């Protein structure tokens, strides 16, 4: 089976299972399942940092587990951590621009230790999703919307990029990504947000706010994708792992989500949606 075929099969199995879990599992069970994925991603992140000793990698993964446990016991700080995560992604965005504009033999510094960067990538996104799920049925529906948003943007980018992609988005970071792909992601996002607004029976003002939030969330998700591409490039790796056939590692699948989730959740509060749940 081709790589694309494996990708479809894996997505076809995992996506329905994840959506079912979001909609029907109690929050503590969903938190545990998501924690397993986060810890697998932490293990992969330790390799991207260049750590090769298994003891060091295991210690880092355990440190992330401790952070998740502490956050679960005090989930009131989840939104504050989401704000910290946004600060990290602003730094990452600046880092990506500097990398793209730098001379070929120049590697701009990240300005943040890699172990701390990993914590800010993984822990706030997990905490934000658990917090959102704990708000009840409305929170669960918005997690589904976020997941569908990431997946539809990814699909739109893939097909638009393959069909019309000529001009590269960030040639020194991820040569396969194109501006046409960005356009395809935005079109897919706008279509999904419009359907969601109709399903939720929103008025015009609320629908426009949701559309704007979804489009901005897609931009942030692209930043997350590009950042992970650059980390892999610096580590000399094509994929973060090989756990998911056709997809690579866990980080390869959640890179967009880790960036998008904190922004999306804070945005839902900002535009007043979550305050009504």
Buried (B, 14 or more C-beta within 10 A) or exposed (E): EEEEEBBEEBBEEEEEEBBEBBBEBEBEEBBBBBBEBBBBBBBBBBBBBEBEEEEEBEEBBEBBBEBBEEBBEEBEBBBEBBEBBBEBBEBBBEBBEBBBEEEEEEEBEBEBEBBEBBBBBBBBBBBBBBBBBBBEEBBBBBBBBBBBBBBBBBBBBBBBBEEBBEEBBBEBBBEBBBBBBBBBBBBBBBEBBBEBBEEBEBEEEBBBBBBEBBBBBBBBBBBBBBBBBBBBBBEEBEBBBEBBBBBBBBBBBBBBBBBBBBBBBBBBEEBEBBEEE
